[in-house]
Amino acid sequence: MAADEAGRGSRGAHTGERLLVVDDEPTVRELLSATLRFAGFDVTSAATGAEAVEAARDQPPDLVLLDVMLPDLDGFEVVRRLREQSRPPVPVLFLTARDSPKDKVTGLTLGGDDYVTKPFDLEELIARIRAVLRRTGSPGAHTLVVGDLEVDPEGHQALRGGRPVRLSPTEFRLLHYLALNAGRVVSKARILDDVWQYDFAGDASIVDTYVSYLRRKLDATGPRLIHTVHGVGYVLREPRR
């Protein structure tokens, strides 16, 4: 197979979702693959439409991140072929410099689940990928592991050192979000937007309050996992040795 494989990164939360990154620009493809591995995804990449179709057939992904302008098949034709060979259809997020309304309508009409134009913000792109995975019900509700912390979205349960941690629904949503972004600093504004669905005018002090609640419960059985990055936000990471 011509597509190049990239193993799961050793840093960040282990989510188990498999992504197929399709872009003919080596720099973009490698940047995306490295960033997504760091975010905890399993990543396969392809440089052409034909490679993408073959890679998806050999190892069906949970989501395809697809450039529209490819050297052989364009992204729209790739989606048509993926739809023919995949049941249920694999979610597709178009990532392209083609930003005309006609192209967006074509991509979404073909069954694309989102359409992101270049240049793009990596943090926003990861958030969109996770939003598509949540909407489409793709696998990804697997247990997240950070050090001796386990976060089980399906069972709505957190374990620290094998012992259950009793959390309120809001505390669990916040911990799950931090675990999804393990190793990455997330701002209070983004936490408000993604966990509480507030706009950026929301009261950021609620984030501080709930982080304090989580720390009180998590740190009772082990080293601190949630760290403050002053002036930026919070990060969940394994204790440094």
N, C-alpha and C positions, 0 to 999 in steps of 0.2 A: 504494500500500500504506500502511495506517495506521501500521504499526509504524515506530518511529524507528530509524535506522541509526547506529551508532557505529563510527568507524574504529579501526584498530589503534593502540594507544598508542605513543608514541615512546620510552618508557622501559621498562626491563625486557627480558627475553629475548623474542625473537620465536618463539613456539611454533607458530603457524599454526592452532591449534584454534579453531573457531568455536562460540561459545556463544550460545544464545537465552535471555534473561532475561525471564520473564513474571511481572509483579506489577502490580496495579492501583494501588498506592500510589506516587505519583511520587517521593517522597523515598527510599523503599527501592529502587526501580528505578534511580534515578540514582546512588545510593551504590554499589549492586552493579555497575552498568555501569562506573563510574569505577574502582572497585577492581580489577575483573577486567581492564580495559584496562591498568592499571598493572602487573598481573601478567603481561602479555604476550599475553592472549587477544584474538581478534577478537570483538566483541560486537554483537549485534542485540537490541533490546528490544521488548516488546509489553505493552500494558496490559489486554488482554482475551483470552479464550480463542479467539475467532474470529480476532483479529489473529495470535495465536501459530500457529494452524493454517496461515494464509495465509503467514506469514513462513517457516515450516518447509518449505512447499511450494516457495516461490520460491527460497530459499537453504538447503538442508538443513544443519542444524547438526550438530556432533559431539556436543553434549550440550545438553539443555534443563534450565534451572533454573526450576522451575515452582511458583508459588503454588497452593494448593488452592482458596482462596476468591476467585473472580473474579466480576465483575458479570454475566457472561452464562453461559458454560459453566463448570462447576467443573473443577478440575484433573484429576479422574479422567476426566471426559468428554473433555477435551483429549487425554489419553494414549490413550484408545480411538481417537480420530480420527487421531492421529499414527501409531498402529500400523497403521491401515488404509491409510495413504498412504505409509508408509516401509518399504522393504525394503533392507537389514536394519533392524530397529527401532532408532530413535535412543535412546541412553541418556537417562534422565530422573532428575533429582535433585529430589525434592519439598522445598520450602522453605515452611513454613506454621506458623501459630499453632495449628492443630488437632493436638493431641498425644495424643489418645486412642488406646489400643491398637487399637481397631476401625479408625480412620482409617489407622493405620500398616499394618495388615494389608491393608486395601483397596488402598492405594497400592502396596505391594510385590507383592501378588497380581496387580495389573494389569500388572506388569512394570517398576515403578519400581526404580531401581538403588540408591537411598539415600533417606533421609527425615530431614530436618533441621528442628528446630522453632525458632521465633522465641521470644525473642531469640537470636542466634547470634554466634559469634566469627568474624570475617572470616578470620583466619589458618587456623582449623580448617576453615572452609568451603572455602577454596582447596585445602587438603590433601585434602579429601573429593572435590572435583571431579577432581583429578588422579588420585586412587585409582580413581574410577569409570572415567575414560578409560583407565587402564592395564588394569583388569580387563576392560573390554569390547573392548579392542583397537582403539579408535577412533584415527583419525589423530592424530598428535601426537608421533610419533617423528622429526619434522623437525629439521634442524640448528638449534641454538640459537646465536645470534650476540651476543657482548658485546664491543664494541670490535673488536680484531683477533683475538679468540678465537672459534673455532668448535668446537662440541661436537655430534658426530653420534652419536645413540643407536643408530641401526640399524647403522652401521659400527663402533660402539664405538671411536671415534677422536676425538682432540682435536687441533686445529691452532692454533698461535699465530703470527700473521704469515705464514700459509700453510705453516708447517713443522710436521710431526708432533711431538706431545709424547708420549713413551713413559710410559704410566701403568699401574699395577697395577689389577686389577679393582676393588678397594676405593677406590683413588684416583679412578678414573673415576666410580664411583657417587657419591662425594662431590662431584666437580666437576659432574656432571650435575645433582645436586640443587641446588647453589648457582646453576647457570645457569638452572634452572627458576624460581628465586626471585630472579633478578638485580634489583638495586636495592632489595631488601627485606632487612632485618636478620633473620637466623634465629638462634634461641637454640641453645646446645649441646644442651639437652635435646631440642629438636625434631629436631635433626640426628641425635642418637642414636636417637630413635624411628623416624625415617623412613629413615635410611640403614643403620643397624645393626640396626633392629628391637628395640633394647633398651627396657626400661621406664625411667622416670625415675630409677631407682636405679642405672643403669649408670654406668660410670666415664667422666666427661666428658673426662678427660685424653687419651683416644684421639682425640677430635675435634681437640684442639690439635696432637697429633702428626701427624695426617694433613693438616691444614691446612699445617703446616710443610713436609711432603713436597711438597705441591702448589705452594706458593710457590717452593720451590727449583727446581722444574722449569719453572713458568710464567714466573717473573720473569727467567729467564736470557736471554730474548729480547725483553723489553719492560717497560714500567712496571708497577708492582704492580696487580693486579686484585682480590685478596682482601684485604679490610680488616677489622681488629678494631674492634668497638664495645665498649669496655670495660664490663664488667658486664652485657652483653646477649648478644653473640654475634658472628657474622661476616656480611659482606655482599660479594657479588661485583658490581662495578660498573666501568663504563668509567673510564679515567683522567680526572681533571678537568683542564681546560685553563685 
